[in-house]
Amino acid sequence: MKEELKTMIICLLQEKITVISWGITDIQITDTNLIFKANGLKHKGIVDIGIHKDGYQIKINDKSYICTIDNIVRTLDRLIEHTDNYISDIEDIIKKRIE
């Protein structure tokens, strides 16, 4: 496994609460990629994170996004979980589970 991939995985593990909210399952780790299924508010499906010459390349829904280690968690959260009305979306989910 490449050192850049190890660094990225450690970065994700340090942000446990945020990463848990993505509903990650079916994790696959190759020499150069971290691939998983997400069940976030915004994205439900495959997320593929690979090493890129400028940092990391995130592939979601046939689109690619380039980010650095400094903003990888924030970028992933914006793509997978964080909606424009995040607080009210979370409140709605909680209300539905209580009812």
Buried (B, 14 or more C-beta within 10 A) or exposed (E): EEEBBEBBBEBBEEBEEBBEBBBBEEEEEEEEBBBBBBBBBBBEEBBBBBBBEEBBBBBBEEEEBEBEEEEBBEBBBBBBBBEEEEEEBBEEEEEEEEE
